[in-house]
Amino acid sequence: MANSDRVDRPDYLTQEVLVALNGGGHAAPYEVLGPHKSGNKRWVVTFQPAAVEVWATVAGKDTPLPRIAGDVFAAPVAGKTYTLTMRYPDGATFTTRDPYAFDPVLSDFDQYLIGEGTHKELWRALGAHVTKHQGVAGTHFAVWAPNAQRVSVIGDFNTWDGRRHPLRPVGETGVWEVFIPQVGDGALYKYQIIGIDGQSRDKADPMGFGSQHPPEQASVVRDLAGYGWKDKAWMKSRAARADRASPMAIYEVHLGSWRRRYDDGGRPLSYKEHARDLVSYVKYMGFTHIELLPVSEFPFDGSWGYQPVGLYAPTIRFGPPNEFRDLVDTAHAEGIGVLLDWVPGHFPTDAHGLAKFDGTALYEHADPREGFHQDWNTLIPNYGRREVKNYFVANALYWLEEYHLDGLRVDAVASMLYRDYSRKDGEWVPNKDGGRENYEAISFLQDMNIAAYGADASIMTVAEESTSFPGVSQPVHTGGLGFGYKWNMGWMNDTLRYMEKDPIYRQYDHHLMTFPIDWAFTENFILPISHDEVVHGKGSMIAKMPGTEWEKFANLRAYYAFMWTQPGKKLLFMGCEFAQPEEWNHDAELNWGAAEQPANKGVQQLVRDLNRLYRETPSLHFKDCEAAGFQWVSNDPSQSTIAFLRRGNAGDAPVVVVCNFTPVTREGFQVGVPEAGFWEEVLNTDAAIYGGDNRGNLGGCTTENSPADGQARSIRLTLPPLSVVVLRKQTT
């Protein structure tokens, strides 16, 4: 079939338009491409680089489209429902429906919500969606770029040519869209954006559901529909597991270095392999939740995910999105919750990311005093822009909805709350009242928590917040930020400082172990020993402990028992549960060989037993966040001993915890108790099974009528060196 030499063309196809189409600079392609009337004819105009022939087919009838100028082809065609066929120099042909013959996809309501900045399901409108539109299968692309002169989608389906698939602007929202037939799951793409400055930028999709393997940077079309979740029972029951009265022991994991397949090039486990191995290990150890370091796609392994580029894409490092769902689904089947570290506080300056997305400071602040983190060389979101706030709020809801995550731990909240965070005078811009608080970030965090708990009250949000900002875990309507929990960084810093000291000097810093109780009930706290404590020269947990090898392990066992019996939920980073000797290396797996050594295995067994005791003993968890659940019994700085009482509800057996942080055995150690009877020794960190010397109390102690510590009765213990003994009142 040969094209006609006739160069007739519709009135709207002016020379200026032809130049713009051939040069890839036309900002409103739907006004000229596709079917349009001119005079009494319906013309079809298409831009087809490299084609030698083009024809339209309607009801089996072919109509040649002559070349008008450059790679623009046009002819009158009877009917709007037609296919286009292109023949190329090698004789190959390709037939498709014309993308520019379709009506808009975004509804007026979508546009209204996007413009208002209140679209809670923003990911359902923007991004790349495999769909059927007007009965035709393809992918709908939509992106927010309000200051762009032209936006095109480029990909492996159009030879990465920005002239082939320019998008149309949608209303006054700043959103651009196009529906491309026959593009489906797995297609690679980016947005080519000509900014207001005239420069062309190739950008990954801010709403992309998948990404290429780094260092490649393209987004990947991923069809998220139709996953067969099997966790209905879990989803119905999980509200109780997030409640302040429930036990919560969290195992923090970096998926890239938990285990590796050295029989396969040293690669990390996949999501599916983690579903098998990690979940079974966490269940064996008795943790209630897994917390994953960020899995949102990120370019640099050394950031551990804390500098994300693809906030809507689970990293491809371990598999595609549905395999990440497999991991979550498997955890739920085993009664384990999954939390995700979420990073809305900053993003990297990588050229394919959000930075200068449409040629302007769109997602970030233009002023580096507001928009640049000096510590991390990253950009700070402009939360005061309603569309940017909407983007991040919707992202939180996306992870909770699409991946059934049980909660989000929000990273670096302190850096968001204060405009002068890690800045000198003159390097920051005060708020409208002249202060240091970041009102816009505070409003964003409140809105995020309102939206998250409003969508599903059974989830939890957790703040990593290291200052004394008030009300972090208090409701928004009372002036709080609305988080469910807050990491107790002060507890962690103080108690670790104490444990690192030689026992001979601990008597002078006894307050480091007791003072944290003064604020323990001002927030809903989680006690964290996180990845940050075992990297960057800080050494491993066992390396922090003083003394001989035996004393190091005894100290660590005592510290863990102290932590598990203190008020607050628990979090422990992977490897710490078996006293890994080295600090964490994200480029290698944990030292599982060390876990087989007797002393390390003893610590691992202790953590397992602590989790069991914590779960099964209401007095150790029911009032974790209430002052009524805790009472000091005695504190003796001169002996470095501490004793305290934990209570649950009426009828729950009370628990007494006695700590000896010196390497001296204390015989006949008297401790006051509130009730007469037998107090069962339910845990002793000096037990031989943990690596100790089995010094203890032969199963427990019976009270005597000797008053002590303000109590009418007391018990006398053998208190082993560098140990914690836990006793529970026997009720039968």
ABEGO torsion letter per residue (X at the ends): XBBBABABBBAABBAAAAAAAAAGABABAAAABEBBBBEABBBBBBBBBGBABBBBBBGGBBBBBBBABEABBBBBBBEABBBBBBBBAAGBBBBBBBAAABBBABBAAAAAAAAAGABAAAAAABEBBBBBBGGBBEBBBBBBBAABABBBBBBAAAGGBAAABBBBBBEAAGBBBBBBBGBBBGBBBBBBBBBAAGBBBBBBBAABABBBBOABABBBBBBABGBBBAAAAAAAAAAAAABAABBBBBBBBBAAAABBBAABGGBBBBAAAAAAAAAAAAAAAGBABBBBBBABBBABAAAGGABBABAABBBAAAEBAAAAAAAAAAAAAAGBBBBBBBBAABBBABAABABGAAGBBAABBABAAAABBAAAGBBBBBAABAAAAAAAAAAAAAAAAAAGBAEBBBBGAAAAABAABGBBBGABBBBAAGBABBAAAAAAAAAAAAAAAAABAABBBBBBBABABBGAABBAAAGBAGBABBBBAAAAAAAAAAAABBAAAAAAAAAAAAAAAAAAAABBBBBBBBAAAABGGAEBAAAABBEBAAAAAAAAAAAAAAAAABBEBBBBBBGAAAGBABBBBAABBBBAAAAABAAAAAAAAAAAAAAAAAAABAAAAAAAABAAABBBABBBAAAGBBBBBBBBBBGBBBBBBBBBABABBBBGBBBBBABBEBBBBABBAABAAAGBAGBBAGGEBBBBABBBGGBABBBBBBBBBGBBBBBBBBAX
